[in-house]
Amino acid sequence: MAPESTIIAPASAPGRGGISIIRISGPASRTVAESLCGKLEEPWRFKRCSITNKGGAVLDTGMVVFFKSPHSYTGEDVVEVHCHGNPRLVDLIVAEGVASGARVAEPGEFTKRAYLNNKIDLAQAESVADLIEAQTEEAALAAHNSLSGKFSSDINACIDSLVASRIFIEASLDFPEEETGDEDLNRVGLEIKSQLSFIETSLSSAKKGVMVREGFGVVIVGPPNAGKSTLLNALAQK
């Protein structure tokens, strides 16, 4: 994918804080960033900069870093501007970026571009949202495990193994004159059993993952003053 548009949006959570990050991605990202921060350093090197508007007035002093395609989150040229975490200030900087040729990114568009540029697969793209929304340590660990690519790697290894087993079986049926040793047949049988076990485990883990991610409803029923609130507080560790 090679989109013509350059997009800009906050990459950090909304609200006030020490630092906010504004991400710019697309073919004109460097041009847009230099209109805000002046000439950029070499890729992957931070630069302290004054962030200015079109009139030359300094909006803030911060840091800027350039990520050269394809070695960036989206696979495109990407610039990140680090400013102070004032929502109004962030809006002003984004507006200046739009005035310099970018457009405001749609929700999830940076990750969408990463997927379309083959930087991440669909499972990893979905895990980005899961990691952001994780409410427990277990949910965060599960989401990161998927984001790291391990889950996709395991699935692809399973597919490759089953395809190889299918090819072996089809070849044995199509060319019966070619003798197939018992050792080879046993090896293929064990490999298929191993992959079936992996699939069953993955399906079970997926069901558990849904509960970890979405939670589930629990009703505590009992007569008045039976200790329902005490039990709830104990379960909630309060």
C-alpha positions in Angstrom: 0.0 0.0 0.0 1.3 3.5 -0.8 -1.4 6.0 0.3 -1.0 9.5 -1.1 -2.3 11.2 2.0 -0.2 12.1 5.1 -2.0 11.8 8.4 -1.5 13.4 11.8 -3.0 12.7 15.2 -2.1 12.4 18.9 -0.5 9.0 19.6 -0.8 9.4 23.4 -3.9 9.3 25.6 -6.1 12.4 25.7 -5.9 14.6 28.8 -3.3 16.6 30.7 0.1 15.1 31.5 3.8 15.5 31.4 4.2 14.6 27.7 1.9 14.2 24.7 3.1 12.5 21.5 1.8 13.6 18.0 2.4 11.1 15.2 2.7 12.0 11.5 2.8 9.3 8.9 2.9 9.3 5.1 5.0 10.6 2.2 4.9 14.2 3.3 5.5 13.5 7.0 9.0 15.0 7.0 7.9 18.1 5.2 5.0 18.6 7.6 7.2 18.0 10.6 9.9 20.5 9.4 7.2 23.1 9.0 6.6 22.7 12.7 10.0 21.9 14.1 12.6 23.0 11.6 15.1 20.7 10.0 15.1 17.2 11.3 18.0 15.1 12.4 19.1 11.8 10.8 16.5 9.0 11.2 16.0 7.6 14.7 17.8 10.5 16.4 15.9 12.8 18.7 16.2 16.6 18.3 15.3 19.3 20.8 13.1 21.8 18.9 10.9 24.8 19.1 7.4 24.0 17.7 6.1 27.0 15.8 3.0 28.0 14.0 2.8 29.5 10.5 3.5 32.9 11.8 6.7 31.8 13.5 5.4 32.1 17.1 6.7 29.3 19.4 3.9 27.1 20.6 6.1 24.9 22.7 9.6 23.5 23.1 9.9 19.7 22.8 11.5 16.8 21.0 11.1 15.4 17.5 12.3 12.1 15.9 12.1 10.8 12.3 11.6 7.2 11.4 12.5 6.4 7.9 10.4 4.0 5.8 10.1 1.0 6.0 11.6 0.9 9.5 8.7 2.5 11.3 5.4 1.5 13.0 3.3 2.1 9.8 6.0 1.1 7.3 5.9 4.7 6.0 8.0 7.7 6.8 6.9 8.6 10.3 7.7 11.6 12.6 6.8 11.8 16.3 6.6 15.2 18.0 6.9 15.2 21.8 5.3 18.2 23.5 3.9 19.1 26.9 0.7 17.3 27.7 -1.8 20.1 27.3 -4.9 19.1 25.2 -5.3 22.6 23.8 -1.6 22.7 22.8 -1.9 19.3 21.1 -4.9 20.6 19.1 -3.0 23.6 18.0 0.0 21.6 16.8 -2.3 19.1 15.0 -4.1 22.1 13.3 -0.7 23.5 12.2 0.2 20.1 10.7 -3.1 20.0 8.8 -2.4 23.5 7.5 0.9 22.2 6.2 -0.6 19.4 4.2 -1.6 16.6 6.5 -5.1 15.4 7.4 -6.3 14.2 10.8 -6.0 10.4 11.0 -9.1 8.3 11.4 -9.4 6.2 14.6 -7.0 3.3 14.3 -5.6 4.4 11.0 -1.9 4.2 12.0 -2.4 0.5 12.9 -4.5 0.0 9.8 -1.6 1.3 7.7 0.8 -0.9 9.6 -1.4 -3.9 8.7 -1.8 -2.9 5.0 2.0 -2.4 4.7 2.6 -5.9 6.1 4.3 -4.6 9.3 1.8 -6.6 11.4 -0.8 -9.3 10.7 -4.4 -9.2 11.6 -4.0 -10.9 14.9 -1.3 -8.4 15.9 -3.5 -5.5 14.7 -6.4 -6.7 16.9 -4.0 -7.2 19.9 -3.0 -3.5 19.8 -6.6 -2.6 20.9 -6.6 -5.5 23.4 -3.4 -4.3 25.0 -4.7 -0.7 25.3 -8.0 -1.9 26.8 -6.4 -4.5 29.2 -7.7 -4.2 32.7 -5.6 -6.9 34.4 -2.0 -8.1 34.3 -3.2 -11.4 32.7 -5.0 -9.6 30.0 -2.0 -7.4 29.3 0.3 -10.4 29.1 -2.0 -12.2 26.7 -2.4 -9.2 24.4 1.4 -8.6 24.3 1.9 -12.3 23.6 -0.2 -11.9 20.5 1.2 -8.5 19.6 4.8 -10.0 19.7 3.8 -12.3 16.8 4.2 -15.5 18.8 0.6 -16.6 18.3 0.7 -16.0 14.5 4.1 -17.8 14.3 2.6 -20.8 16.1 -0.4 -20.8 13.8 1.7 -20.6 10.7 3.9 -23.4 11.9 0.8 -25.6 12.4 -0.5 -24.8 8.9 2.9 -25.6 7.4 3.1 -28.9 9.2 -0.4 -30.0 8.2 0.2 -29.0 4.6 3.4 -31.0 4.5 1.5 -34.0 6.0 -1.2 -33.7 3.4 1.3 -33.6 0.6 3.0 -36.7 1.9 -0.4 -38.6 2.2 -1.5 -37.5 -1.3 1.8 -38.5 -2.8 1.5 -41.9 -1.1 -2.0 -42.4 -2.7 -1.1 -41.1 -6.1 2.1 -43.1 -6.4 1.4 -46.4 -4.6 4.3 -48.1 -6.4 6.6 -46.0 -4.4 7.0 -47.8 -1.1 6.3 -45.8 2.0 8.0 -47.1 5.1 6.2 -47.6 8.4 8.6 -45.2 10.0 7.5 -42.4 7.7 3.8 -43.2 8.2 4.2 -43.2 12.0 6.0 -39.9 11.9 3.3 -38.3 9.8 0.6 -39.7 12.1 2.4 -38.4 15.2 2.8 -35.0 13.6 -0.9 -34.8 12.8 -1.9 -35.8 16.3 0.5 -33.1 17.7 -1.1 -30.4 15.6 -4.6 -31.5 16.5 -3.6 -31.2 20.1 -2.2 -27.7 19.5 -5.5 -26.7 17.8 -7.5 -28.0 20.7 -5.3 -26.2 23.2 -5.5 -23.0 21.1 -9.3 -23.1 21.0 -9.5 -23.6 24.8 -7.1 -20.7 25.3 -9.2 -18.5 23.0 -12.3 -19.2 25.1 -10.3 -18.3 28.2 -8.9 -15.2 26.5 -12.5 -13.9 25.8 -13.3 -14.2 29.5 -10.0 -12.4 30.4 -10.7 -9.7 27.9 -14.4 -9.2 28.3 -15.0 -10.6 31.8 -18.2 -12.4 32.8 -21.2 -11.7 35.0 -21.5 -13.2 38.5 -24.6 -13.1 40.7 -24.3 -13.5 44.5 -27.7 -14.6 45.9 -28.6 -15.1 49.5 -31.0 -14.0 52.3 -30.5 -10.5 53.9 -27.4 -10.2 56.1 -26.0 -13.5 55.0 -22.6 -12.0 54.1 -23.0 -11.2 50.4 -21.3 -7.8 50.6 -18.5 -9.3 52.8 -18.0 -12.1 50.2 -17.9 -9.5 47.4 -15.4 -7.4 49.2 -13.2 -10.4 49.9 -13.3 -11.4 46.2 -12.5 -7.9 45.2 -9.7 -7.8 47.8 -11.2 -4.7 49.5 
